């Protein structure tokens, strides 16, 4: 009799964010609105990692093997996200990472205006 094996990791993608659950019970999560950088790195000969980071350098590491079309579809909604750049990075991914998207700089603060 064979029992059901528990996956090493699984990923939930929603409109609000992405969450990765590990077999040891730990969780990485990041809201889409907090994502400021997307990186791609070749983790093994057979898998690619997408690394999503926030402004503090905290993030969520998502293996390509744990994603589905919803993840890539949601990446497209990041401002000026380039799917061709992502595809090229995935094809060329090795031991070092490639930044495929960075959030545009926040707009400069408005000057202080004096009203009469």
C-alpha angles and dihedrals in degrees: 000000000000123000124217110268118228114230117244089236141358132192132214118201119192136161088263099051151301127283128189120199118200126209089246090061097255119132136206117197136172131179114231090234089060097051111112101161139028120199133183124208133171105240098178138351089272106035140055126204125218110205117200116193136189127210092275093053093253115132156145124265112211121190113218088228090062096051135085134192092287092069095052091042090054092048088060089066093064107105111275093350109174115214091189090058090048092050092049091048092050091050092049099036114134133146097318126064129247121210106226099174140015127185114253112256112271113258115269117261117267114252118253107266125202118217126205 
